[in-house]
Amino acid sequence: MIVNRLPYLCVLLLMLPVALFGSFPRDALPLAEIKRQTNQHLLAEAATSHWSVRVREAATERLDDKSLLTKIASNRKEDGLVRLAAARKINNQSILADLAKNDERVYYEAMETLTNQTLLGEVARDAMHEGIRREAVKRITDQAALGDIAKNNTNWYVRHDAVERLTNQVVLAQIVKNREETHGIRLVAIKKLNDKTVLKEIAESDEKDMYVHDVAKVKVADYAKLVDIAKNDYNDLRGETAVEMLTDQDALVDIARNGKSYYARLYATRKVVDQAVLTEIAQNDTSKEIRFQAALLLCDETMLTEYAKNAEDKYDRIKAVERLTNQVTLVEIVKNDENPDVRMYAVRRLVDQSVIAEIAKNDKEHFNVRNEAVRNLTDKAVLADVVKSNVDSQIRRMATRQLDDQVMLVDIVKHCEDLSVREAAVSSINSQDALVEIVRTNESDWICYLAMARLNNVEDAINKDGIKNKGEIERVCLDAITRLTDENALMWISSWDFSFPMEIRSAAGRRLDELKKTKTVLDMENAE
């Protein structure tokens, strides 16, 4: 009997540190067992009746019974995380849509696997969170659905997003002609409208919105008129609209150099392909924004360096950094830029592993910069050195998670003094022999537990030399129960159907009753 229950006894053995030190999470032990469990009966019971949401979620993820999964997913009284796990397993689009609309804990996660266009339309219409409604619009490809949202949704931003994705000229025309619609949405629609008949009708009408009217007039102009508007009109909207319709490089170069409207020049510069012209603009234009745009198109290291170091706006510096390749310049930016975001982008462009390691070790200004450096380390020896020598515990943990060398990880578990780093190392160890060795010899009960939780077969640990014999395991388990104070853990042992030996389950039940009686007496004494 005891031999058949060895996996459960081993897990229970690991509860001794809880009894003595209270160091394990409340649901860690059953959760670890569930993640290894294959018995569908036990998983079904855990998924439907366990007190911990995390355990019910983990059990649901391992269930195969589609009818039970449908029942769990459909149960609106169940926690959203558990319903989401069930809905994903059976790919129930209706339930995913329901979660996306109504459960704020999981609506973004539910959206990740929602593909049904009709249901996405419902989410865009009915979701209680504006961000989810807009996310749904981004995933809709059906033009009829987008048209319905663009015309009828009650949220301005959702309608705006739908119009930006519309290509249906009939619907765009309807939106433009609807004078009760807001200026911003009509303007987006008319910029996408190419129907010359409708555009001419609006251009010749008594349209009250001068912006919509102006765009329509520009879009029906002949090519020569477009060039003239783009070059000589001071109005930014008309100039920008005209430039968007031009393709002739000579005309675009002329507008980029001599256009009256700032936006016409900027948009024309973006469409210029002649490198010599772009160099001229980058060096001589009176607008720093247009010079910067030209420099980005050129990928000229000298100019990019100037902008990366000296541009006032951090986003301009980031754009320049993203195109830099000069490693010396990038190191200077990492060391000297006042903004951590700019420095992080510079770290991503670095190639030399020793330089990245130096930043991970010694950058004192901002944790995120050091963290980014560790993320970009690929040299295992350098990572190991960071783990051993960095003074920042979080950085050492991050470096440990980057390692996959099993020998290095085992060495960290054996010799590192920082418990959190040893935890990270154990979590990355896949070698079953190494995990068994940790269970057998490590002095930390918590590290032993983490290693045990990663074993594919708990009995492997028992069969190794040095592990207590089977009778001793049962004795220690019974002793642990007499010390436990966690009522949830005791309830799980005594009541949850893991088929524990009756002696152990009974002992857990007696201990639970004892704690409840003690609590009742204390409450009565306090009341007096």
N, C-alpha and C positions, 0 to 999 in steps of 0.2 A: 504493500500500500504506500509506504513512505517513498519507495523508489519511484513509483509512478507519479508522485507529486513533487519530485525534486525541483523542477523549474519554479514552482510556486514557493517552495520552501526557500530557495535561493533568493528570490525577490524579498521574501519576508525577512530573511537574515539581514538584508541590507537596510531594513527598517530600524535596526538597533541604534544607528546614529541619530535617528529621529527621536527615539525614546530618551536618549542620553543628552543630545545637544539641540534637538529641534532645528536641524540645519537643512532638511530637504523641503522642497516646495510641497504644498498640500496635496497636489494631485500628481506629483512626479512619478511615484512608483507605479500606480496603475497605468499611467500614460505610457511609460516605458514598456510595460508588459503588452499593452494593447498594440503598440507599433510593431511588435514581433508576432502577435497572435494571428493564427490562420483559421481557428475554429469558428465557423460561421455562427453557430448557436451562441457561443460566448460573446462574439462581436455584436450580434443582434441585441442581446440583453444589455450590453454596455451602451450601445447606441441609443437605446430607448429608455434606460432607467438609471444610469449612473448620475450621481449628484454633480459631477464636474462637467462643465461645458467643453473643456479641452479634451477630456476623455471621450465624451459623446461624439465630438467632431472627429477625433482620430479613429474611433471605431467605425463611424459612418464611412470614412474614406476607404476602409478595408472591406466593407460589405459588398456582397455580390447579388444579394436578393433584390431584384428590381422592384417587386411589389412593396417590399418594406422600405426601400429607398424612396419610392414615390409617396408612401405614407408619411415618412419623416419630412420630406421636402414640402408636403402639402400642409403640414401641421403648423398653423400660424401661432400657436402657443409656444412652439419650440424656438430656441435661440437662433438668430439669423445665421451665425457661423455654421451651425449644424445643418440647417436647411440648405445653405449654399453648398456645403460638401455633398449632400445628397443630390441636389439638383444638377451639379456638375457631373456626378457619376452617371446619371441617366440622361444627361443633356436635355433636361426639361426646360424648353425655352419659355413657356408660360410662367413657370415658377421663378426662373431667373428674372423675367421682366417684373414680376410682382415684387421680388426683393429689391430690384433696382429702383422701383417706384417708391417703396414704402419703408425699407429698412436702412436707416442711416449708417449702421455699423458696417454693412457689406455692400452698399449699392455700387461702389466703384468696382469691387471684385466681381459682382454679378454681371456688370456691363462687359467685362473682358471676354466672356464666352457667349454673349447674346448677339446673334446674327440675324434672326428673323426680322425682315424689314417691317412687317405690319406691327410687330410687338415693339420694335424700336420707335416706330411712330407713336405708339401709345405712351412709351416712356417719355418721349419728347413733349407730349401733351400733358401727362398727368403726374410725372415725378414731383415729389415735394421739394426737391432741391434743384435750384436753377442750374448748378454746375452739371448735374446728371442729365438734365434735359438738353443742355448744349452738347454734352458728350455723345448723347444719342444721335443728335443731328449729324455729328461728324461721321457716324458710322452708317448713315442712311445713303444709299446710292440710287434708290428708286425715285425718279423725277416726279412722279405723281404724288408720292408721299411728301417729298420736299416742297412741292408746290402747295399742298394742303397746309403744311406747317407755316410756310412763308406768308400765306394769306390769312390764316385763321388762328394761329397760336396767340395766346394772351400775353406772352412774355416778349418784350421788344428784342432782347438779345437773342432769344431762340429764333424769332422771325428773321433777324438780321443774318444769323449764321446760316439759316436755310437758303436765303436769297443768294448768299455768297457761293453756295454749292449748286445753284440752279443753272441749267443750260437751256431749259425749255423756253423757247422764245415766246410762245403764246402766253405762258404764265408770267414771264417777265414783263410782257406788254401790259397784262392786266394789272400788275402791281404798279407799274409806272403811271398808268392812266387813273388809278384810284387816288383821287386828290385828298381823301380822308386818311390815307396812310401817311406816316411821318416822313419828314424830309430825308433823314438819314437812310431809311430803307429804300425810298424811291430813287435816291441818288446811286446807291449800290446797284439797284436793278437796271437803271438806264445805262450805267457804265458797261453792263454785260449784254445789253440789248443791241442786236445787230440788224434787226428788221428795219430796212430803210423806209418802208411805207409808214410804219408807226412812228419812227423817229421824225420823219418829215411832218407828220400830222401834229406832233407835239411842238416842233420848232415853229410851226405856223399858227399855233393856237394862242389863246390868251392865258397861257400857263402862268399861275401866280408865283410858283417857286422858281426864282430866277436861276438857281443853280441847275435844276433839272432842265429848264429851258435852254440855258447856255450849253450844256453837254449835248443836248439834242441838236442844236444848231451847228455845233462843231462836227458832230458825227455824220451830218448829211452834206458837209462841205466837200468840194472837189479837192484833189490832191494839192494843187497849187495854193488853194486857200488854206488848207491845213498847214502847209509849210509857213505861210505868212502868219497865221495865228500863233504857231509854235515859236516863231522867231520874234515877232513884234508886239504881241499882245502882253500887256502887263498883268493880266488876270491869271493867277496861278492855276485855277481849276481849268480854264479854257486851254492854257498853254500845256498843262500836263496831259489833258485828254487828247490834244492834237498830236503830241509827241508819241503817245502810246499807239497811234494809228500809222505812224511813219515807219518806213523800212529803209529808205534811201540813205546810205552812209554819208554821202556828201552833205545832204541836208541836215542830218543829225550832228555832224561835226560842226557845221556852221552855227546851229542852234546852241550846241554845248559851249562854243566860244563866245557867241554874240547875242544869245537870247535875252529878252528883256525880263522875262519871268524867272525867278529863282528856281521854281520847281520844274519849269520847262528845261532849263539848263541841267539840273540834277538828273532828271529822267533821260535826257538826251545823252548825257555822259555815261550812264549805265548801259546804253545801247551801242556806244562807240566800240569798235574792235581794233582800230588802228593804234598800235602801241606807241608810236611816235606822238600822236595827238594826245593820248592819255598821259604821256610823260610831260608834255607841255602844260596840260591842264593841272596836273598834280604839282607842278612847280610854280605856276604863275596865276592860277585863278584867284580872284579876290575873296572867294568864299572858302573858309577852311573845311567846311563839310563837303563841298564839291572836290576840293583838292584831295581830301581823305578818300572819297569814293573812287577817284581816279587811281590813287595809290593802291587801293585794295584790288582793283582790276589788273593793275600792272604786276602785283606781287614783287615790287622793287624793294629789296632788303633795306637799302639805306633810308628810303622814305617810310617804310613800315616801321623801322626802328625808331625814327623820329616820332611817329604817332604813338607807338607802343609805350614810349617813355614819357611823352609830354602832353598827349591829348588830355583835356580837362575831364571829359566824360569817361567814366570807367568802362562803359560799354564800347566806346570807340577804341580804347586801349585793348580791350579783349578781342575785338575784331582784328586788330593789327597783330596781336600776339598769335592768334589762330593761324596766321599765314606766315609767321616767321619760322625760319629754319636755322638761323645762326645760333649755335649753342652758347657761345659766349654772351651774346645779347640776352638770350633767354635766362641764363643764370643771373645776370645783372638785374633783370626784372624781378626774378624770384626773390632776390636779396633786398631789393631797394623799393619796389612799388609799395605804396602805402595801403593799397586795397588788397585784402586777402583773396578776393575772387580773381583778380587779375593775376596774382601770383600762382593760384591753383591752375589756371589755364596755361601759364608758362611752364609749370611742372609737367603737365601732360605732353608738352612738346619736347621735353628733354629725352635724350637717348642714352647718355653715359650712366650706367648703373651706379658707379661709385659716386657720381655727383648727386644722383637722386637719393642714395643712401645717406650722404652727408646732410642733405636737407632734412630727411626723416629723423636723423639723430639730433641735429643741432639748431634747427630753426626754432627760435624762441618766441616769435611774434604771435603765431596763430596755430592752434591745434589742427584746423582743417587743412592747412598747407602741408603739415607733416603727414597727416592722414592720406592726403592725395599722393604724396611722394611714395608712401608704402604701397598704395594701390598700383602704382606704376612700376614697382620693383618686380623683376622676373628672375633675376639671378638668385638661385637658391642659397648659395653660400653667403651672399650679401644679406639676404633675408634672415638667415640664421644668425649672422653677426648682429643685426638689429635687435633680434630677440634677446640675445645675450647681453648687449651693452647699452641699449637705450634706457634712459632714466624714466621715460614715460610709460606707465603700465598699459595704457590704452593702445599706444603705438606698438608695444611688444605683442599685445593680443592680436592686433590687426596683422602684424607680420607673421605671427604663428598661423593664422587662418589662411595665409597665402601659401604656406608650405604644403607639399604633398609627399616629401621624402619621409618614409615611415621610420627610418633609423633616426633621423633628426628629431622627429616628433617624440619618439620614445625617449630619447635623450633629454628632451625638454621636460617631459613628465617626471623623469627620475631626478633631475638636478636643479630645475628652476625653483627658486624660493617663492615666487609669486603664484598664489593659488589660482588666480584668474587666468594667468597665462597657461598653467598646467591644464585647466579646464578646456581652454581653446585647443590645446594640443590633443587631448583625448578625443575631442569632438571631431578631429580630422584624421584620426587613426582608423584604418580599415582592416589592417592585418589582424586576423582572429587570434593568432598565436601571441602577438604583442598585447592584445587586450586581455587575454587570459593571464599573461604574465603580470600585468598591472593589477588585476583582481587578486592574484595570488600573493603579491609582494608589497604593493604600495601601502604606506602607512596612513594615508588619508582615506577615511571612510567615504567621503564625498567623491574623490577621484575613483575609488573602487566602484562606487555605484555607477558613475558615468560610464566607466569601462564595461561594467556588466550590462548596462542598457544598450550598448552597441554590439553585444555578442549575438550572433545568429542562433547559437544553441547554448543556453545557460548551463546545461549539463556538462559542457566542455570544461567549465571552470571547476566543477566538482571532481571530475576525473583526473585533474592534474595533481601531481605530488604537492603536498603542503596544504591543500584545502582540508578543512575539518571533515571527519568521516560523517556518514549519513545520520547516525544516531546523535552525534554531537551537534549537527545542524539543527535537528528537531529540538534538542534541549535549549540551544541558544535562541531559537525562535520563540519558544515558550517563555524564556526569561525576558526577551525583548517585550513581549506583550504585557508583562506585569509592570513594565516601566513606561509604556506608551501613555501619552496624555491627549493625543489628537483623536477626538471622537469620530471624525470623518474616516480616518484610516481604520479605526477599530470597527466601525460599522461596515466598511468595505470587506474586511477580513471575515467578519462573523456572518454577514448576510449575502454578500455578492457571490453568485454561483461559480466560483472557480474550483469547486470540489476540493477544498482544503481538507486535510485529515480532520476528523471530528474533534479530536482533542485540542487542536490549535484553534478551530473556529469557536469551540465552546469557551476556551480561555479568553478569546477576544470579546465574546459576548459578556462574560462575567466581569471583565475589566471595564467594559462600557457601562454596565449597570453600576459598578462601584463608583465610577467617576460621576455619574448622574446623581447618585445618592449623596455623594460628598458635596456636590454643587447645591443640591436642595438644602442640605443642612446649613451650609454657609449663607445661603440666601435668607433662611429663617433667622439665623443669628444676626445678620446685618439688619433685618427688618426690626428686630427687637431693640 
